[in-house]
Amino acid sequence: MPRWKALPDELDPQIREFTSQLRRLVDRSGLSVASVADRTGYSKTSWERYLNGRLLAPKGAIVALAEVTGTNPVHLTTMWELAERAWSRSEMRHDMTMEAIRISQARAALSEVAGPPSGGGGRSRGGGARTGVAGPAGVSPGVPPQPTATDVRDASGSGNSWGVAGPDAGYPGAYGPGAPAAGGYGPPPAEPSGGGSGRPAGKRRTAMFLVGALGALVVVAAGLYVTETQGDAKEAKPSPSPTVTKEARLPPGVKCSGKSCAGKDAEVMGCSGDLVTTAGSAVVGATTVEIRYSEVCAAAWGRITQAAQGDTVEITSGTSQQTDSVDAPGDTVAYTMMVPVTAATEAKACAVLAATGEKGCTE
């Protein structure tokens, strides 16, 4: 009877109960883990993960275990469904925790590199400039603050910090006592007594014309840019990305497809169980070598059964190759990591027997 390791303390209660049920089935059957692996077609390493709570067994492995131990698969799959939901919730909590940690680290990093806000631009009496009005090209725009009563008295014969019309100009949007509310158009304020009329009207009109012309040029340039950008967007053809599109539509539990599966364990990535078929097989001595293929994952891997210690299995597809061998005494199953394929016919699996050196491959 195998001596089981203690299950992890953080294991969900439903997963813990399901794993304990699996252990009891194996104990009642009198089979070793290696024998269970041999009869179910899943490796000894995988069963050790399942029975120690480190990985949730796929549904295919559970059905195979039920057949081997003479257990009603309906009851066992019911327990598996509850454990699978609990496992998904645990993974979601883990993902949310890791996301929160990444966000916290990003905020901390940004706080360290962010410097104090830059100082204001030109000086004007009464405080700093307010943003929001277009200024000269290449200069950060600013709006002079509202003048005080003293500024109004001193404004006679002089312009504001922009060199345009002062608050006595009376045009809409002017600042100062008597000016209409923001955005409103009221009557112009009366001329202050005892002072001149400021800059000559011709100069004021010239300055206002230049500002208006500059604004019109900006609007035209922006319109041309948007038009050209939209035209380029219509002419540009999106580059195909079949791998990303395919991965975005993978079934629940499947974690890779195509090139992203290269060199990864099929069971860990959710590509085995109901999603796998045997695409080819051959017999080498007493050992059977197979091509295991998952269309959903667009990947294949090699497996040998009824093998002896030291026997090797390899699978190739184009320039991709993966190998594995039976290392543990008493183990009879070995399988390789995955290679990406677009069809099962691209893969070829071979077995090499340690005792005789004989090699055989699938067609």
Residue frames relative to the residue before (quaternion, step in Angstrom):
aa qw qx qy qz dx dy dz
M 1.0000 0.0000 0.0000 0.0000 0.00 0.00 0.00
P 0.4440 -0.7154 0.4628 0.2774 3.61 -0.71 0.99
R 0.3491 -0.7027 0.5785 0.2228 3.51 -1.14 0.62
W 0.2480 -0.8136 0.5134 0.1140 3.54 -0.34 1.28
K 0.4528 -0.6488 0.5387 0.2895 3.53 -1.19 0.63
A 0.5789 -0.5695 0.4407 0.3825 3.56 -1.19 0.49
L 0.4681 -0.6795 0.4906 0.2802 3.54 -0.98 0.88
P 0.6076 -0.5739 0.3911 0.3853 3.63 -1.05 0.63
D 0.5433 -0.6443 0.4333 0.3192 3.58 -0.99 0.83
E 0.7057 0.4777 -0.2781 0.4432 3.60 1.00 -0.75
L 0.4220 0.7211 -0.4603 0.3002 3.60 1.26 0.04
D 0.5301 -0.6322 0.4670 0.3183 3.56 -1.01 0.89
P 0.5872 -0.6123 0.3900 0.3581 3.65 -0.95 0.79
Q 0.6682 0.4909 -0.3197 0.4586 3.62 0.93 -0.77
I 0.6438 0.4915 -0.3225 0.4899 3.59 1.05 -0.72
R 0.6199 0.5412 -0.3369 0.4575 3.58 1.04 -0.75
E 0.6651 0.4955 -0.3059 0.4675 3.60 0.91 -0.89
F 0.6605 0.5083 -0.3120 0.4562 3.59 0.93 -0.88
T 0.6554 0.5019 -0.3126 0.4700 3.61 0.94 -0.85
S 0.6362 0.5195 -0.3296 0.4655 3.60 1.00 -0.74
Q 0.6186 0.5312 -0.3398 0.4687 3.59 1.07 -0.70
L 0.6390 0.5185 -0.3264 0.4651 3.59 0.96 -0.80
R 0.6461 0.5178 -0.3204 0.4603 3.58 0.96 -0.83
R 0.6604 0.5044 -0.3184 0.4561 3.59 0.94 -0.84
L 0.6227 0.5350 -0.3431 0.4564 3.60 1.03 -0.73
V 0.6672 0.4874 -0.3013 0.4758 3.58 0.93 -0.89
D 0.6405 0.5262 -0.3282 0.4529 3.59 0.99 -0.80
R 0.6867 0.4868 -0.2932 0.4533 3.59 0.90 -0.93
S 0.6499 0.5270 -0.3219 0.4431 3.58 1.08 -0.66
G 0.3669 -0.7473 0.4777 0.2807 3.59 1.18 -0.51
L 0.5151 0.6483 -0.4131 0.3791 3.58 1.26 0.19
S 0.4387 -0.6459 0.5489 0.2984 3.52 -1.21 0.53
V 0.6616 -0.4911 0.3713 0.4281 3.56 -1.26 0.26
A 0.6294 0.5345 -0.3340 0.4546 3.58 1.04 -0.75
S 0.6583 0.4979 -0.3108 0.4714 3.61 1.01 -0.78
V 0.6183 0.5291 -0.3397 0.4715 3.56 1.03 -0.77
A 0.6500 0.5147 -0.3139 0.4627 3.58 0.96 -0.87
D 0.6609 0.5200 -0.3076 0.4452 3.57 0.94 -0.90
R 0.7384 0.4377 -0.2366 0.4553 3.60 0.90 -0.91
T 0.7180 0.4322 -0.2600 0.4796 3.60 1.10 -0.54
G 0.4694 -0.6912 0.4402 0.3288 3.61 1.18 -0.40
Y 0.6103 0.4918 -0.3588 0.5068 3.58 1.30 0.16
S 0.5645 -0.6642 0.3739 0.3169 3.57 -0.90 0.94
K 0.6380 -0.5259 0.4090 0.3861 3.53 -1.30 0.41
T 0.6301 0.5399 -0.3376 0.4445 3.58 1.00 -0.80
S 0.6535 0.5115 -0.3163 0.4596 3.56 0.99 -0.83
W 0.6701 0.4966 -0.3085 0.4573 3.61 0.90 -0.87
E 0.6073 0.5331 -0.3598 0.4663 3.58 1.08 -0.61
R 0.6369 0.5076 -0.3264 0.4796 3.61 1.05 -0.71
Y 0.6589 0.5147 -0.3175 0.4474 3.58 0.93 -0.91
L 0.7486 0.4335 -0.2224 0.4497 3.56 0.81 -1.05
N 0.6884 0.4272 -0.2850 0.5122 3.60 1.26 -0.15
G 0.5495 -0.6673 0.3727 0.3374 3.59 1.28 0.27
R 0.4983 0.6675 -0.4309 0.3471 3.60 1.17 0.27
L 0.7817 0.0858 -0.0429 0.6162 3.58 1.24 -0.38
L 0.4060 -0.6981 0.5311 0.2566 3.57 -1.00 0.84
A 0.4521 -0.6997 0.4847 0.2666 3.56 -0.78 1.05
P 0.4634 -0.6602 0.4999 0.3155 3.63 -0.98 0.72
K 0.6688 -0.5226 0.3474 0.3988 3.56 -1.22 0.47
G 0.6163 0.5614 -0.3483 0.4285 3.59 1.03 -0.72
A 0.6562 0.5032 -0.3127 0.4674 3.58 1.00 -0.81
I 0.6378 0.5305 -0.3270 0.4527 3.59 1.04 -0.75
V 0.6503 0.5016 -0.3142 0.4762 3.58 0.96 -0.85
A 0.6511 0.5106 -0.3169 0.4635 3.58 0.97 -0.83
L 0.6471 0.5089 -0.3215 0.4678 3.60 0.99 -0.79
A 0.6270 0.5347 -0.3389 0.4540 3.59 1.01 -0.76
E 0.6566 0.5025 -0.3112 0.4686 3.59 1.00 -0.79
V 0.6642 0.5134 -0.3062 0.4488 3.57 0.96 -0.86
T 0.7685 0.3644 -0.1847 0.4924 3.60 0.94 -0.89
G 0.4798 -0.6915 0.4317 0.3246 3.61 1.24 0.02
T 0.4342 0.6929 -0.4567 0.3502 3.58 1.11 0.66
N 0.5474 -0.5928 0.4711 0.3563 3.56 -1.15 0.63
P 0.3587 -0.7696 0.4778 0.2252 3.64 -0.46 1.11
V 0.5580 0.6136 -0.4005 0.3896 3.62 1.14 -0.49
H 0.6848 0.4752 -0.2898 0.4703 3.58 0.86 -0.96
L 0.6731 0.5007 -0.3068 0.4496 3.57 0.92 -0.86
T 0.6700 0.4837 -0.3139 0.4675 3.61 0.96 -0.77
T 0.5753 0.5646 -0.3805 0.4533 3.61 1.17 -0.52
M 0.6585 0.4837 -0.2995 0.4927 3.57 0.97 -0.87
W 0.6340 0.5381 -0.3344 0.4435 3.58 1.04 -0.76
E 0.6394 0.5374 -0.3343 0.4365 3.60 0.96 -0.83
L 0.6444 0.5044 -0.3218 0.4762 3.59 1.01 -0.78
A 0.6665 0.4934 -0.3029 0.4696 3.57 0.96 -0.87
E 0.6315 0.5422 -0.3373 0.4399 3.60 1.04 -0.76
R 0.6381 0.5106 -0.3269 0.4746 3.60 1.01 -0.75
A 0.6532 0.5066 -0.3111 0.4690 3.56 0.96 -0.86
W 0.6367 0.5261 -0.3240 0.4613 3.59 1.02 -0.81
S 0.6472 0.5132 -0.3187 0.4650 3.59 0.99 -0.82
R 0.6425 0.5119 -0.3273 0.4670 3.59 0.99 -0.80
S 0.6464 0.5181 -0.3257 0.4557 3.59 0.97 -0.81
E 0.6517 0.5037 -0.3202 0.4680 3.59 0.98 -0.83
M 0.6381 0.5274 -0.3302 0.4534 3.59 1.03 -0.78
R 0.6483 0.5040 -0.3207 0.4720 3.58 0.97 -0.84
H 0.6408 0.5229 -0.3270 0.4572 3.56 1.00 -0.81
D 0.6537 0.5109 -0.3147 0.4611 3.59 0.95 -0.90
M 0.6582 0.5045 -0.3162 0.4608 3.61 0.96 -0.86
T 0.6354 0.5249 -0.3295 0.4606 3.58 1.02 -0.77
M 0.6714 0.4868 -0.3021 0.4700 3.58 0.90 -0.91
E 0.6325 0.5272 -0.3347 0.4582 3.60 1.03 -0.73
A 0.6456 0.5124 -0.3191 0.4677 3.57 1.00 -0.83
I 0.6380 0.5201 -0.3281 0.4635 3.58 1.02 -0.77
R 0.6602 0.5041 -0.3147 0.4593 3.60 0.94 -0.86
I 0.6460 0.5136 -0.3243 0.4623 3.58 0.99 -0.82
S 0.6468 0.5171 -0.3170 0.4623 3.58 0.98 -0.85
Q 0.6597 0.4988 -0.3114 0.4681 3.58 0.96 -0.85
A 0.6439 0.5216 -0.3283 0.4533 3.58 1.00 -0.79
R 0.6522 0.5102 -0.3191 0.4610 3.57 0.96 -0.85
A 0.6543 0.5111 -0.3174 0.4582 3.57 0.97 -0.86
A 0.6590 0.5084 -0.3151 0.4560 3.58 0.98 -0.86
L 0.6625 0.4992 -0.3100 0.4645 3.58 0.97 -0.82
S 0.6310 0.5338 -0.3359 0.4517 3.58 1.04 -0.72
E 0.6573 0.5176 -0.3162 0.4472 3.57 1.08 -0.73
V 0.7480 0.4080 -0.2365 0.4671 3.59 0.93 -0.87
A 0.5786 0.5961 -0.3858 0.4013 3.62 1.16 -0.42
G 0.2585 -0.7754 0.5588 0.1402 3.59 -0.80 1.00
P 0.6761 -0.4566 0.3546 0.4568 3.59 -1.26 0.00
P 0.6064 -0.5692 0.3939 0.3914 3.60 -1.09 0.55
S 0.5233 -0.6555 0.4448 0.3142 3.56 -1.00 0.86
G 0.5668 -0.6269 0.4262 0.3227 3.55 -1.19 0.68
G 0.6504 -0.5425 0.3770 0.3748 3.55 -1.31 0.32
G 0.5954 -0.5849 0.4246 0.3508 3.56 -1.30 0.19
G 0.8517 -0.0472 0.0602 0.5184 3.55 -0.78 -1.05
R 0.4726 -0.6746 0.4929 0.2804 3.54 -1.19 0.58
S 0.0328 0.7636 -0.6449 -0.0016 3.52 -1.24 0.54
R 0.5736 -0.6124 0.4102 0.3575 3.52 -1.07 0.65
G 0.7688 0.3651 -0.2803 0.4439 3.52 -1.10 0.77
G 0.7524 -0.3464 0.2138 0.5179 3.69 1.15 0.04
G 0.6994 -0.4686 0.3521 0.4090 3.55 -1.43 -0.06
A 0.6098 -0.5673 0.4150 0.3661 3.54 -1.30 0.29
R 0.3244 -0.7142 0.5835 0.2100 3.55 -1.22 0.56
T 0.3951 -0.7265 0.5105 0.2355 3.56 -0.97 0.89
G 0.5052 0.6763 -0.4644 0.2676 3.51 -1.28 0.30
V 0.7290 0.3376 -0.2362 0.5466 3.64 1.17 -0.23
A 0.5195 -0.6653 0.4326 0.3167 3.57 -0.89 0.90
G 0.1745 -0.7787 0.5965 0.0856 3.54 -0.97 0.91
P 0.7712 -0.3128 0.2404 0.4996 3.59 -1.21 -0.32
A 0.6201 -0.5631 0.3877 0.3847 3.57 -1.13 0.60
G 0.8139 0.2370 -0.2009 0.4909 3.56 -1.02 0.92
V 0.6798 0.4386 -0.2935 0.5093 3.61 1.25 0.01
S 0.5114 -0.6385 0.4755 0.3236 3.56 -0.96 0.83
P 0.4098 -0.7481 0.4555 0.2548 3.59 -0.59 1.12
G 0.0217 0.7876 -0.6154 0.0195 3.53 -1.17 0.61
V 0.2567 -0.7460 0.5939 0.1576 3.57 -1.18 0.55
P 0.4544 -0.6841 0.4823 0.3049 3.59 -0.72 0.93
P 0.5327 -0.6316 0.4525 0.3356 3.58 -1.08 0.66
Q 0.6457 -0.5167 0.3885 0.4064 3.53 -1.29 0.35
P 0.4357 -0.7152 0.4733 0.2735 3.64 -0.73 1.02
T 0.4524 -0.6489 0.5419 0.2838 3.49 -1.29 0.51
A 0.7142 -0.4294 0.3192 0.4512 3.52 -1.30 0.08
T 0.6261 0.5397 -0.3349 0.4522 3.57 1.05 -0.78
D 0.6379 0.5309 -0.3309 0.4491 3.58 1.02 -0.84
V 0.6356 0.5363 -0.3368 0.4415 3.57 1.02 -0.80
R 0.6606 0.5060 -0.3109 0.4592 3.56 0.98 -0.85
D 0.7200 0.4381 -0.2481 0.4777 3.57 1.07 -0.77
A 0.5485 0.6725 -0.3822 0.3174 3.56 1.25 -0.28
S 0.4866 0.6806 -0.4426 0.3227 3.58 1.21 -0.31
G 0.8422 0.1521 -0.1368 0.4989 3.55 -0.82 1.07
S 0.7302 0.3524 -0.2474 0.5305 3.63 1.14 0.18
G 0.4196 -0.6896 0.5326 0.2543 3.55 -1.27 0.48
N 0.6014 -0.5438 0.4223 0.4053 3.59 -1.32 -0.04
S 0.7642 -0.3957 0.2459 0.4461 3.56 -1.31 -0.08
W 0.6388 0.5127 -0.3385 0.4631 3.61 1.24 -0.29
G 0.4583 -0.6901 0.4533 0.3291 3.61 1.21 -0.20
V 0.5333 0.5787 -0.4330 0.4396 3.60 1.24 0.40
A 0.7724 -0.3211 0.2213 0.5013 3.59 -0.99 -0.66
G 0.4509 -0.6864 0.5045 0.2665 3.56 -1.08 0.73
P 0.7323 -0.4277 0.2835 0.4477 3.57 -1.25 -0.05
D 0.6197 0.5410 -0.3645 0.4363 3.59 1.21 -0.16
A 0.4627 0.7167 -0.4364 0.2860 3.59 1.26 -0.07
G 0.3322 -0.7950 0.4578 0.2190 3.56 1.14 -0.57
Y 0.4997 0.6325 -0.4703 0.3591 3.64 1.13 0.29
P 0.6500 -0.5328 0.3512 0.4126 3.60 -1.15 0.52
G 0.7771 0.3130 -0.2629 0.4786 3.55 -1.00 0.88
A 0.4450 0.6847 -0.4751 0.3277 3.63 1.19 0.06
Y 0.3690 -0.7228 0.5475 0.2041 3.52 -1.21 0.62
G 0.6027 0.5671 -0.4298 0.3611 3.55 -1.11 0.65
P 0.6901 -0.4574 0.3405 0.4457 3.56 -1.24 0.21
G 0.7857 0.2945 -0.2396 0.4884 3.52 -0.99 0.84
A 0.5402 0.6070 -0.4234 0.4006 3.62 1.21 -0.19
P 0.5342 -0.6178 0.4509 0.3601 3.65 -1.05 0.60
A 0.6451 -0.5108 0.3911 0.4123 3.58 -1.27 0.38
A 0.6702 -0.5138 0.3420 0.4121 3.56 -1.22 0.56
G 0.8164 0.1982 -0.1747 0.5135 3.53 -0.85 1.01
G 0.6367 0.5396 -0.3444 0.4300 3.65 1.18 -0.21
Y 0.2809 -0.7404 0.5875 0.1665 3.51 -1.28 0.34
G 0.0779 0.8118 -0.5695 0.1027 3.59 -0.05 1.27
P 0.6900 -0.4490 0.3328 0.4599 3.58 -1.21 -0.06
P 0.5458 -0.6231 0.4352 0.3528 3.61 -1.03 0.67
P 0.5350 -0.6321 0.4508 0.3332 3.55 -1.08 0.72
A 0.5841 -0.5918 0.4290 0.3530 3.52 -1.22 0.52
E 0.5722 -0.5870 0.4508 0.3531 3.51 -1.18 0.62
P 0.4437 -0.6719 0.5052 0.3105 3.63 -0.87 0.82
S 0.4715 -0.6936 0.4747 0.2669 3.52 -0.96 0.89
G 0.8044 0.3181 -0.2304 0.4457 3.49 -1.23 0.60
G 0.7209 0.4067 -0.2647 0.4949 3.61 1.16 0.08
G 0.5997 -0.5599 0.4361 0.3697 3.50 -1.32 0.20
S 0.5979 -0.5799 0.4210 0.3591 3.53 -1.27 0.03
G 0.6025 -0.5660 0.3735 0.4207 3.64 1.13 0.39
R 0.7937 -0.2294 0.1990 0.5271 3.56 -1.11 -0.71
P 0.6033 -0.5458 0.4196 0.4026 3.62 -1.07 0.49
A 0.6021 -0.5931 0.3945 0.3606 3.53 -1.10 0.76
G 0.6182 0.5638 -0.3572 0.4152 3.59 0.98 -0.70
K 0.6686 0.4867 -0.3047 0.4725 3.56 0.93 -0.85
R 0.6350 0.5208 -0.3483 0.4520 3.57 0.97 -0.78
R 0.6644 0.4977 -0.3162 0.4593 3.57 0.93 -0.86
T 0.6278 0.5396 -0.3387 0.4472 3.57 1.03 -0.76
A 0.6636 0.5037 -0.3074 0.4599 3.58 0.93 -0.95
M 0.6664 0.4949 -0.3076 0.4651 3.57 0.93 -0.90
F 0.6311 0.5321 -0.3379 0.4522 3.60 1.03 -0.73
L 0.6524 0.5157 -0.3152 0.4573 3.57 0.97 -0.85
V 0.6446 0.5112 -0.3249 0.4665 3.56 0.98 -0.86
G 0.6632 0.5011 -0.3073 0.4632 3.59 0.94 -0.89
A 0.6523 0.5140 -0.3226 0.4542 3.59 0.97 -0.83
L 0.6339 0.5286 -0.3244 0.4621 3.57 1.01 -0.81
G 0.6530 0.5087 -0.3144 0.4646 3.58 0.97 -0.86
A 0.6435 0.5217 -0.3258 0.4556 3.59 1.00 -0.81
L 0.6416 0.5243 -0.3238 0.4567 3.59 0.99 -0.80
V 0.6343 0.5289 -0.3250 0.4607 3.57 1.03 -0.82
V 0.6562 0.5106 -0.3098 0.4612 3.59 0.94 -0.90
V 0.6614 0.5038 -0.3106 0.4607 3.60 0.93 -0.91
A 0.6566 0.5107 -0.3138 0.4577 3.58 0.94 -0.91
A 0.6512 0.5097 -0.3192 0.4630 3.58 0.98 -0.83
G 0.6437 0.5241 -0.3246 0.4535 3.59 1.00 -0.82
L 0.6556 0.5057 -0.3117 0.4661 3.59 0.97 -0.85
Y 0.6435 0.5292 -0.3221 0.4496 3.58 0.99 -0.83
V 0.6635 0.4987 -0.3076 0.4653 3.58 0.92 -0.93
T 0.6494 0.5258 -0.3205 0.4463 3.59 0.96 -0.87
E 0.6739 0.4840 -0.2986 0.4716 3.59 0.92 -0.91
T 0.6413 0.5310 -0.3296 0.4452 3.58 0.99 -0.80
Q 0.6605 0.4944 -0.3097 0.4727 3.57 0.97 -0.87
G 0.6378 0.5247 -0.3356 0.4531 3.58 1.01 -0.75
D 0.6485 0.5081 -0.3160 0.4706 3.58 0.98 -0.85
A 0.6509 0.5274 -0.3210 0.4417 3.56 1.00 -0.84
K 0.6541 0.5033 -0.3209 0.4646 3.59 1.06 -0.74
E 0.6975 0.4738 -0.2797 0.4591 3.58 1.00 -0.83
A 0.6251 0.5560 -0.3507 0.4209 3.58 1.06 -0.68
K 0.2476 -0.7562 0.5899 0.1375 3.54 -0.99 0.86
P 0.4428 -0.6994 0.4799 0.2906 3.61 -0.73 0.94
S 0.4614 -0.6826 0.4959 0.2743 3.53 -0.94 0.92
P 0.4841 -0.6765 0.4611 0.3089 3.60 -0.87 0.85
S 0.0330 -0.7829 0.6213 0.0017 3.52 -1.08 0.74
P 0.0846 -0.8558 0.5079 0.0504 3.58 0.52 1.16
T 0.6408 0.5422 -0.3508 0.4151 3.57 0.96 -0.75
V 0.6732 0.4908 -0.3096 0.4584 3.58 0.87 -0.94
T 0.6532 0.5142 -0.3219 0.4531 3.58 0.93 -0.89
K 0.6701 0.5007 -0.3112 0.4510 3.55 0.91 -0.85
E 0.6655 0.5019 -0.3154 0.4537 3.57 0.92 -0.86
A 0.6282 0.5519 -0.3483 0.4236 3.59 1.07 -0.69
R 0.7392 0.3822 -0.2189 0.5096 3.60 1.20 -0.48
L 0.3287 0.7610 -0.5034 0.2438 3.61 1.15 0.37
P 0.5504 -0.6106 0.4478 0.3518 3.60 -1.09 0.63
P 0.6484 -0.5060 0.3783 0.4247 3.61 -1.20 0.36
G 0.7774 0.3253 -0.2577 0.4727 3.57 -0.96 0.89
V 0.6389 0.4872 -0.3297 0.4956 3.61 1.20 -0.38
K 0.1754 -0.8542 0.4886 0.0289 3.56 -0.59 1.18
C 0.7970 0.1680 -0.1216 0.5673 3.63 1.17 0.04
S 0.0342 -0.7745 0.6305 0.0387 3.53 -1.34 0.21
G 0.8447 0.1337 -0.1097 0.5065 3.55 -1.00 0.84
K 0.8589 -0.0575 0.0506 0.5064 3.56 -0.91 -0.95
S 0.6293 0.5464 -0.3523 0.4258 3.61 1.06 -0.60
C 0.6357 0.5214 -0.3336 0.4612 3.62 1.26 -0.22
A 0.4535 0.7212 -0.4423 0.2802 3.62 1.22 -0.32
G 0.8529 0.1350 -0.1244 0.4887 3.56 -0.86 1.03
K 0.6147 0.5548 -0.3516 0.4367 3.60 1.23 0.23
D 0.5800 -0.5974 0.4426 0.3329 3.53 -1.29 0.56
A 0.4765 -0.7053 0.4498 0.2706 3.58 -0.77 1.08
E 0.6847 0.4842 -0.2980 0.4560 3.59 0.92 -0.83
V 0.6458 0.5164 -0.3222 0.4609 3.57 0.98 -0.79
M 0.7296 0.4215 -0.2329 0.4856 3.60 1.01 -0.81
G 0.5365 -0.6749 0.3836 0.3308 3.60 1.26 0.18
C 0.4796 0.6974 -0.4181 0.3298 3.60 1.19 0.44
S 0.6362 0.5331 -0.3325 0.4477 3.61 1.23 -0.15
G 0.5829 0.5991 -0.4197 0.3538 3.56 -1.16 -0.57
D 0.8399 -0.1157 0.1145 0.5177 3.57 -0.84 -1.02
L 0.6625 0.5441 -0.2996 0.4187 3.62 1.20 -0.38
V 0.6789 0.4981 -0.2787 0.4618 3.60 1.25 -0.08
T 0.0780 -0.7621 0.6408 0.0501 3.54 -1.22 0.66
T 0.4520 -0.6431 0.5359 0.3080 3.56 -1.28 0.35
A 0.2088 -0.8309 0.5100 0.0771 3.56 -0.37 1.26
G 0.7973 -0.0718 0.0500 0.5971 3.59 1.23 -0.29
S 0.0133 -0.8041 0.5942 -0.0108 3.59 -1.13 0.58
A 0.0372 -0.7647 0.6428 0.0240 3.51 -1.34 0.41
V 0.3261 -0.7275 0.5717 0.1940 3.56 -1.25 0.53
V 0.0543 -0.7731 0.6318 -0.0121 3.53 -0.87 1.09
G 0.7876 -0.0729 -0.0019 0.6118 3.58 -0.20 1.24
A 0.7592 -0.2764 0.2416 0.5375 3.57 -0.64 -1.16
T 0.5967 0.5900 -0.3376 0.4265 3.57 1.33 -0.05
T 0.2364 -0.7536 0.5990 0.1319 3.55 -1.05 0.82
V 0.1262 -0.7733 0.6186 0.0585 3.57 -0.89 0.98
E 0.0790 -0.8198 0.5669 -0.0172 3.57 -0.90 0.98
I 0.3177 -0.6628 0.6317 0.2463 3.52 -1.36 0.41
R 0.1393 -0.7736 0.6151 0.0607 3.56 -0.65 1.14
Y 0.0505 -0.8338 0.5475 -0.0494 3.58 -0.65 1.15
S 0.1018 -0.7669 0.6323 0.0410 3.56 -1.03 0.92
E 0.3364 -0.7610 0.5228 0.1854 3.56 -0.50 1.19
V 0.6252 0.5494 -0.3403 0.4375 3.58 1.02 -0.79
C 0.7457 0.3855 -0.2074 0.5023 3.57 0.94 -0.91
A 0.2993 -0.7722 0.5058 0.2414 3.61 1.29 -0.19
A 0.5936 0.5372 -0.3591 0.4797 3.57 0.95 0.94
A 0.1515 -0.7666 0.6175 0.0893 3.55 -1.30 0.42
W 0.0441 -0.7772 0.6264 0.0402 3.55 -1.28 0.39
G 0.4388 -0.7008 0.5021 0.2534 3.57 -1.23 0.46
R 0.0521 -0.7888 0.6122 0.0166 3.56 -1.17 0.65
I 0.1098 -0.7570 0.6388 0.0826 3.54 -1.15 0.73
T 0.0935 -0.7722 0.6272 0.0401 3.55 -1.14 0.78
Q 0.7854 0.2462 -0.2431 0.5132 3.55 -1.25 0.51
A 0.3798 0.7373 -0.4682 0.3050 3.55 1.11 0.73
A 0.3910 -0.6853 0.5615 0.2495 3.53 -1.35 0.23
Q 0.6755 -0.4897 0.3530 0.4235 3.54 -1.29 0.36
G 0.7696 0.3180 -0.2662 0.4855 3.57 -0.86 1.02
D 0.5230 0.6201 -0.4260 0.4006 3.61 1.22 -0.28
T 0.2232 -0.7987 0.5542 0.0709 3.57 -1.03 0.88
V 0.1250 -0.7576 0.6357 0.0790 3.54 -1.17 0.70
E 0.0056 -0.7884 0.6151 -0.0064 3.56 -1.05 0.78
I 0.1196 -0.7679 0.6248 0.0756 3.54 -1.22 0.55
T 0.0870 -0.7928 0.6029 0.0209 3.56 -1.02 0.85
S 0.0431 0.7505 -0.6589 0.0281 3.51 -1.26 0.65
G 0.8021 -0.0829 0.0117 0.5914 3.55 -0.20 1.26
T 0.7878 -0.2405 0.2054 0.5285 3.57 -0.66 -1.12
S 0.5753 0.5884 -0.3796 0.4227 3.61 1.27 -0.06
Q 0.0620 0.7929 -0.6021 0.0710 3.57 -0.95 0.90
Q 0.0232 -0.7760 0.6303 -0.0070 3.58 -1.09 0.83
T 0.0823 -0.7978 0.5965 0.0296 3.58 -1.07 0.76
D 0.0177 0.7596 -0.6501 -0.0086 3.52 -1.36 0.37
S 0.1351 -0.7925 0.5904 0.0713 3.56 -1.22 0.36
V 0.5272 -0.5956 0.5004 0.3418 3.53 -1.33 0.36
D 0.1134 -0.8412 0.5284 0.0145 3.57 -0.44 1.22
A 0.7313 0.4394 -0.2492 0.4584 3.58 0.86 -0.94
P 0.5155 -0.6246 0.4792 0.3384 3.60 -1.00 0.74
G 0.7885 0.2960 -0.2292 0.4879 3.56 -0.93 0.89
D 0.5961 0.5434 -0.3772 0.4552 3.58 1.18 -0.26
T 0.1514 -0.8178 0.5530 0.0494 3.58 -0.99 0.83
V 0.6961 0.4260 -0.2539 0.5191 3.59 1.29 0.00
A 0.0915 0.7604 -0.6413 0.0472 3.55 -1.10 0.75
Y 0.0074 -0.7924 0.6099 0.0059 3.55 -1.10 0.65
T 0.4795 -0.6922 0.4729 0.2595 3.54 -1.12 0.74
M 0.5764 -0.4965 0.4896 0.4262 3.50 -1.38 -0.08
M 0.6241 -0.5958 0.3696 0.3447 3.60 -1.23 0.31
V 0.1678 -0.7155 0.6632 0.1417 3.51 -1.39 0.44
P 0.4686 -0.6837 0.4691 0.3048 3.64 -0.93 0.78
V 0.0272 0.7750 -0.6303 0.0374 3.59 -1.05 0.80
T 0.3663 -0.6957 0.5634 0.2540 3.54 -1.26 0.40
A 0.7727 0.0516 -0.0531 0.6304 3.56 1.33 -0.28
A 0.6153 -0.5832 0.3832 0.3667 3.56 -1.15 0.63
T 0.6210 0.5779 -0.3437 0.4028 3.60 1.11 -0.62
E 0.5724 0.5993 -0.3857 0.4056 3.61 1.22 -0.24
A 0.6967 0.4888 -0.2652 0.4531 3.60 1.16 -0.53
K 0.0773 -0.7663 0.6368 0.0370 3.54 -1.25 0.61
A 0.1355 -0.8011 0.5815 0.0417 3.58 -0.79 1.05
C 0.0748 -0.7940 0.6033 0.0094 3.57 -1.05 0.85
A 0.1862 -0.7541 0.6189 0.1169 3.56 -1.26 0.54
V 0.1229 -0.7673 0.6270 0.0558 3.55 -1.07 0.84
L 0.2914 -0.7775 0.5367 0.1503 3.59 -0.65 1.15
A 0.4573 -0.7129 0.4671 0.2538 3.55 -0.82 1.03
A 0.6687 0.5360 -0.3133 0.4092 3.58 0.96 -0.84
T 0.8220 0.2303 -0.0930 0.5125 3.60 0.85 -0.95
G 0.4316 -0.6928 0.4701 0.3359 3.60 1.17 -0.39
E 0.4117 0.7161 -0.4717 0.3084 3.59 1.24 0.10
K 0.1167 -0.7879 0.6034 0.0388 3.54 -1.08 0.83
G 0.0301 0.7868 -0.6151 0.0420 3.53 -1.01 0.87
C 0.1514 -0.8029 0.5747 0.0467 3.56 -1.09 0.76
T 0.5523 -0.5686 0.4869 0.3669 3.53 -1.32 0.30
E 0.5687 -0.5992 0.4426 0.3487 3.56 -1.21 0.49
